[in-house]
Amino acid sequence: MRVVDLKIEDVAFGGKGVAREKGKAVFVPYTIEGETVSAEIVREKKQFAEAELVEVKQSSPDRVEPQCPYFGRCGGCAYQHISYEHQLAIKWRQVRDALQRIGKVKEVPMRPIIPSPKQYGYRNRITVHAQDGVIGFFQRDSHRLIDIERCPISSDEVNRVLTELRAQPYVRDGHYTLRALATARVFSQTNDAVANALRDLIVDLVPPNQQLLIDAYCGAGFFAKALLDKFERVIGIDWDRFAIAAVKENASEKETYIAGDVETELLRPLESRRSTTLIVDPPATGLSAGVRKALIDLAPQTLIYVSCNPPTLARDLRDLQDKFIIESVTPLDMFPQTAEIEVVADLRAKSSVVIKSG
C-alpha cells in the first residue's frame, strides 16, 4: 500500500471526501473539501481508489472535535468531525448535485434544508448487536463488533435501556432494538422533532379542498392522519399488516387502509382522478419501475415524494419529469452526524399546471 498527499475537492453522498490522483477519483473518509491530507490507498479499482486518512496536513475551518469516543471506528456516523452548519451545507449540495447529475434536472428548485433542533441525543431507537459478550455496533465496512457503552446521538432514554441490557449477566447473541419509552413500535422515523417538521411541511404543500388522498407506503398513517381535513377521501397502502391494523383502529368513515403491494393497488381503478394528491414514501431502493409507470398513468394533480436516498429519488424523478413539473425540493436533516439525508420533492401534473395558467 502506498501513501499519497491529496487535496480534497468535495464530499460525496455517503460521507467520503473526494480527491484526484492522476485523474482518478480517490475517496477518503473523515475529510472535508478544501483540506490537504495524507492518505493510504487501500483499494484500487479501474475507475477509482479508496484510501484511509493518515494525517490532515491543512485542515478546514469547519473541522471540529468529535463528541463520540468511537467515531472513526463505528460505522454509524460519518460527519462528527464537521461543524453542524457545514454538515447542512454539504447535504443540501449533495441533494442538488444528485438531481442534476442522475435526474438530469437542469434547474433544481431547492429550498433551504430543515435542520434538526438536536445535533446529538436525537435518536429514539437504535439496534445493537450482541456476539460473544460484546454488545454494540459494527465497525465501518466490517462485520466486527465494537463494544459500545453509550451512543451520543441517541436519547438519554435509549442509552438507559442500553445500560440495562449491558448490565444483564447473560445476553444471548443476536440483534436488539432499544427504544425510548414513548416511541410507538409501528412508527418508522427515529428523530421525533424532524419527523414532525416533515409532517408539517407536507401539510403546507398539499392544496386545500381536495377530493382524494392516496398515501402509498403509509405505515401507521403519520401523513394521512395529519391531512384528513383537506380531503373528502383518504386511501392508505402499505405492505406492513401490523401498521395497517394499528391505523385502522381509529379510522373514520372517509379513511380506507389496505395491506398490500403498492404497485398492485395503484393499478386498480380509482373513483376519482381529479383533485387527487398522491404521497409516496418508499424505502431506500426507491420506486420500482412498475410504480413509476403507475404514477405516470395515474397522473395525480399533486405528487409528493418523500425520500431517504437522493440517488434513487433522482433516478425516479428522471422518469417522472415527462408528466410532472418539480415545484420544490426540500432536504431535511433527520440524522445529524451521519451521511443520511431525507428529502421531500413536491411535483404537479403538467396538465393541471396548464389548466391553472390557462
N, C-alpha and C positions, 0 to 999 in steps of 0.2 A: 504493500500500500504506500501511496505517496502523499506528501503534504504539500498543498499549494496555497498561495496567497490569492484572495478573491475580493472583488468589490460587489457587494450585494446590491442588486438593481431593483428588486421587487419582492413582495411576499405573496406567494401563490396561495390559492384556495387549498386548505389543508394545513396551512401554517408554516411551510418551509420557505426560507429565503431563497431567492433565485439569483445566481451569478452566472458568468460565462467564462469558459476557458477554451481558447482556440475555437470559438464559435459554438461550442457545445454547452447546453444548459447544465448547471450544477445546482442541485438542491441541498441546502444546508439548514437544518432546524435550529431554532432558538437564535435567529439573526433578524436584523431589521434593515430595510432598504437604506442605502447610504453608508452602511458600515463597511469597513475593511477588516477582513478576518483571515485567519489561517485555518485551513480545514483539511482533514484527511479523507481522501477519496476511498470509499469502502465498497462501492458497487459501480461498475462502469458498463453502460449499455451503448448501443449504436447511436441512439439519438440524445441520450442524456446521461448524467452521472449523479450519484448520491454520495454525500460526504457527511462527516461528523465534525462539529465545531471543535477546534483545538484552542484557539485564542482569538479574542476580539482585540484587534490592533487599534482601530479607531472606532469608538462607539457612537451610537446615535444619541442625541439629547433626549430621545423618548425611551431610552433604556432605563429600567427600574429594577430594584431588588425583588425577586420573587418572594411571596409570603409563605410558600409551602416548602418544607424541607425535602419533599420527594420530587419536586419539579425538576425535569430533565431526565428522570428515570421512569416515573409513572407515565402511562400513555394517555392520561385523561386531558391534561391541559397543555396548550401549545403557546400561550401568549402571556404568561405571568411576568416575563421579562420586559414587557412593553407597557407603557403608560396607558391608562384606560381610554383617554381621549384618542390616542393614536390607534388603539385596537379598533375603535369605532370607525375611524377614517379608513383603515385597511379593509375592514369588512364591507363598508359602503362601496369602495373602489372594486373589490372582488366581485360584487354583485353586478355592477355596471359592466365590468370587463367581460364577465361570463355571458351576459346578454348580448353584448356587441360581437364577441368572438364566436360563440357557439350558436346563439339565437339569431345572429345577423340582423339585430335591431340597430339601425343606424343612430337614431336619436333616442336614448333611453330616458323616459320621463321620471327620473329619480326624485324621490322625496328624501328629506333628512332621515337618518337612521334613528330609531327609537331606542334609547339606552335602557339598561337595567338600573333601577334605583339602588340595587345592591350589587357590588362587583365581587364580593365574597359572601359566603353564608346564604346563598340563594336557593340551593337545590333542596327540594322537598322529598327527594328519594335518591338512593344510589343502589347499585347492585355490586356487592362484593363477592369474592370467590374464596373458598377455603380448600386448602390442599396440604396434607401432611403437617397440620398445625399452623400453617401460615394463612392469615386472613387479610385480604387486601385486593389490590388491582394488578392487572397485568402490566409488565414493563412495556415501554414503547416498542412496537414492531417485534413483539416476543410473546411467548406463552408462559414465560416465567413470572411468578407472582412476587410482588413486593409487599411486605408486611406493613400495613397502614394503621396507625393508632388514631389518627384524626384527619379528616378531609376538609381543608379550609373553605372550599367552595360550597360545602354542604351546611345546612342549617344546624343550629345547636341541638334541635330535637333529633335529627338524623344521626349526628355524632354521638348523642347519648345512647341511641339504640346500638350503634357500632361498639361503644364501650361495653354495653351489656352483653353483646354477642361475644366479644373478646374475653370477657370475664368468666364465661362458661367453662367448666372443667374439660368438656369434650365437645368439639364442633365437628360434625360429620362433613366430609369432603362434598363440595357442591357449590351452588350459587344461592345467594341470599339477597333479596330485595328489602332494603331497610327504608322505612317511610316515616315521615313526620306524622304525628297522630291525626292531624286534621286533614290529611290527604285522602281523597276518595280513590279507591282502587281502580276505577274504570277511567279516570281522567289521565290523559297522556302527558300533559305538559309538566315540566319539573321546576319552572320558575313562575310562581303564582303572580307576581306583580306584572311581569311582561306578558303572561297569558291574558291577564285582564286588559292590558293595553292593546293586545292583539284583537281581543273580542270587541273592545270599544272602537278600534279602527274600522273593523268590518261593519259594525252598526252604522258608523258615519258614512261609509262608502255606499251602502245599499240605499237606493232611492226609496221614498215613501210610497204608500198606496200601491203595492204590488199584488199580483194575483197568486203566484206560485213560487215557493222556495224549494229547491232541491238541494239538500245538504248531503253531498256524497262524502264517504268516509267520515260520517257524522259522529262516531264514537257515542258518548253519552249525551249528545245534544248540546254541547257547550255553545256553539254558534246559533243553532236553531232556536234554542230557548230564549236567547237574547234578542232574536229578530221576530218573535211572534206577532208583535204589534204592527209590523209593516206588511204582513201578508194575510191573504184570505185562506191559503192552504200551505201546509208545510209537509214535505216528504223527506225523511232521513234514511240513508242507506249505509250499512256497514256490515262487514263480514263477522264482526265480533258479537256473538249472540248474547254474551253477558252484558255488554254495553247497551245493546238494543233492549234487553229485558229491563235494565235499570231505567232507561229513558222512557219506556212505556208506562212505568209505574204512576207517573203524574202527568200523562199526556192528555191534552184537551181534545175536543171533537175535531178540531181543524188539523191535528197532527197525525201523521201516519209514519211509522218507523218499520223498516224492512231489514231483516237479517239476510243478507245475500250478497252476491257479486255485483260490484258497481257497474261493470260493463254490461252484464246481462240486464240489470234493472233499467239502465239508461236507454237500452234499445227497445224497451216496452213502450207502447203508445201512451202518450200523456194527454190529459184532457185540456191542457192549456199551454199554448206556446208563446202567447203574447204576455208581456209584463212578467216574464219568468226570470228569476235570479238563480244561478247555479253556483254553489261553493264546492270546490274540490280541495281536499287536504290529504293528498296521498302520502305514502311512505317515501323514504329517500330515493327509491328507484323511480319515482315519478309516475306519470300516467302511461298505461300500456297503449300500444298502437290502436287497439280496439276502442279504448276510452277516448282517445284523441279524435278518432273518426266519429264516435257517437256525439261528442261535443260539437263537432263541425256540422253534423247533420241536424242536431237539435237547435243549434244557434240561439241559445238563450240571450235575452236582451242584455243582461249583466252576467259576467262570469268573473268570479273571484277565485284566484288560485293561491292557496297557502302552501308554501314550500319550505322544506328543511334542507334543501340541496340545490344551490343555484345552478350547477351544471345541468341537472335533469330538468329544472324549470326552464332554462334557456333552450334546451332541445325541444321541449314541448311547445314553448311559445313560438318557436320557428315554424312548427306545423300549423299552429292556430292563427297565424297572422293573416292568412288569406281571408278569414271570415271575421276576425276581431281586430279592433284597434286597442292598443295598450294605453290606457288613460294615465296610470301611475304605477310606480314600483316603490314599495316601502320596505326597507330592511328593518328587522328588529333584533336586538342583541339578547336572545333568550338564554345564551350560555356564555357569559363573560369568562375570560381567561382561556377559553377553548376556541378551536377553529370553526365551530358550528355557527351557522347563520340561518335565521328564519326570515322569510320574505313573503310579502303579500303583493301580488300583481292584480290590478283592477282593470278588467277588459270590458269593452262594449261591442256588441254585434254591429258590424258595419251598416247593416240595413237599418238598425234603429238610429244610428248616428245620422244617416242620410235623411230619415224621416224628420228628425229634430231640426235639421238645418234647412229643410225644405219648407 
